[in-house]
Amino acid sequence: MSSGPVIGVDAGGTKLLAGVVDEDLTVGHSVRRLWSGGDRAEVLDTMVEAVSEARAGSGARAVGFGIPALLDFDAGVSISSVHLPLADLAFRDLMTERLGVPVYVDNDANLAALAEQRVGAARGASNVVLLTLGTGIGSGIVLDGHLFRGASGAGAEIGHMTIDHHGPPCQGNCPGRGCLEVMASGTAIAREGTDAGRRHPESALGRLVAQRGVVTGEEVAELALTGDDAACSVMAAAGRSLGAGLASVVNIFEPEVIVIGGGAAAAGDLLLDPAREVVAQRALRPSRDTVRIVPAALGEEAGMVGAGLFALADGRI
Amino acid sequence: MSSGPVIGVDAGGTKLLAGVVDEDLTVGHSVRRLWSGGDRAEVLDTMVEAVSEARAGSGARAVGFGIPALLDFDAGVSISSVHLPLADLAFRDLMTERLGVPVYVDNDANLAALAEQRVGAARGASNVVLLTLGTGIGSGIVLDGHLFRGASGAGAEIGHMTIDHHGPPCQGNCPGRGCLEVMASGTAIAREGTDAGRRHPESALGRLVAQRGVVTGEEVAELALTGDDAACSVMAAAGRSLGAGLASVVNIFEPEVIVIGGGAAAAGDLLLDPAREVVAQRALRPSRDTVRIVPAALGEEAGMVGAGLFALADGRI
């Protein structure tokens, strides 16, 4: 393994974080960008510009990218992406050329899962599933201590597991129906929160919706934490949908730990208790009794730290 | 590895097959039993009696069992079972004592998946998911050439993946709702086939139902193959439900091959084409384009051959 710091980049559905990650995993200078909903060229330019700023003067020797895409992992090619215009793109080659240092690329949630398993909420466990509730639902799966990526790198898309096959169409470029993502992502919580605010204009949620027209998933989570009933109901309903998905995850993977991250997960037990309850009611023994469902520990830095871990290991992780 | 033949036992939800399996995987003398819906003692006695008959004079040096249970794999303990009274049972120790030879035990569908991946329909592929549509839906998952069993051996229960979280209660001891098993198992096909026969008394399916009161999943499959419209519709609807589950399997595992076994799978493309269609419509790129969905090749012997493979390898597989 080479030595020296690297840049870890977490490029999510709506925002990017890029930072210097040292060999001891401390994060140095980091920068943040929001996508403007731009086309592919703008998204890539933003990535290059953000990495260049984070890297300036750091001596970083490589860049690890987590991107919200289904990949051909060995080739470093993004095949499809539900939330960004990154389909059929030789991402690693292109970024290597533009950045002039070795570049490694994996799915964003895979790398967040790696970070939470190595140094976060699932430290010490070998079988871990992470879901991040953001624009979509990203997921990463660690089996027997190693990231599971599917046959070529396009697997581990638990957010696109059907939980209601007569349900509404999914988001972005996903052709699915009733995917977990459309029921329990930050976007879904925002949608349900906005509806609930309109139905309950007297609630704090209702006042925010009246004032702003819409709310975000994070805002619903924050209002739930202040005790607003309307917001609490929205989080509880999302938690139950999440729980239906997690019951399947428990039956399929028998993980030791399920880590829930993303902005909406800030609601903590207001979201997780209803999910735990559904798992306890619906999943099979012994898995339902042994699994721990916990909030992410690394917050919004998880993906960036994971991307750093990945680049520090020269992409062999 | 020791040498000499072994006994492979496939104990499904409704029937048992036990046979001599030679080192080249040829199956010698085999016996079959149907469970009478008896209690634990009767089920275990039937197993012992069937193994003893299969083993007589064979010189078999070990017995491999596939049982429809969620296991503590290392301990050889059955923790829970949706379809047989095998909860909390030190199966391996008990059978070792009763049979007087080394005994190995795993989930029945795990071993069927192993057999199909090594010598059956998925030969040559390293990432394989098998579903058997029988009394329930058993599943086995081969990742990178190895059986994936979950943290302790209780995972890989894809039949108990929720595909309709507002759906009907699942079967047997499963506390879930809208599990794939309750929508697309042999039992579900039999239930829907019986209903369809009552609604269409003029059809061949209707005449069979009128005559017998109920039909089995295999019978619906057979009638569909003769071109009976009512039976074809039942198989197509089951295929679409199966497809909703398979779309999730494709997004989560990105398998190279999905193998569909069990009696109802005899309907072949009448079941699989609607499933393939849903996968093509609903799953993500590239996985939906690369996966092959194929019927099992080893027929009802898959589980027995897999149990034999497992015993031949002294349980280390």
Interface residues (C-beta under 8 A of the other chain):
Chain A: L70 D72 I79 S80 V82 A87 S126 N127 L143 F148 R149 G150 A151 S152 G153 A154 G155 A156 E157 I158 H160 M161 T162 I163 D164 H165 H166 C174 P175 G176 R177 S241 A244 G245 A247 S248 N251 I252 F253 E254 P255 E256 Q281 R282 A283 L284 R285 P286 S287 T290
Chain B: L70 D72 I79 S80 V82 A87 S126 N127 L143 F148 R149 G150 A151 S152 G153 A154 G155 A156 E157 I158 H160 M161 T162 I163 D164 H165 H166 C174 P175 G176 R177 S241 A244 G245 A247 S248 N251 I252 F253 E254 P255 E256 Q281 R282 A283 L284 R285 P286 S287 T290
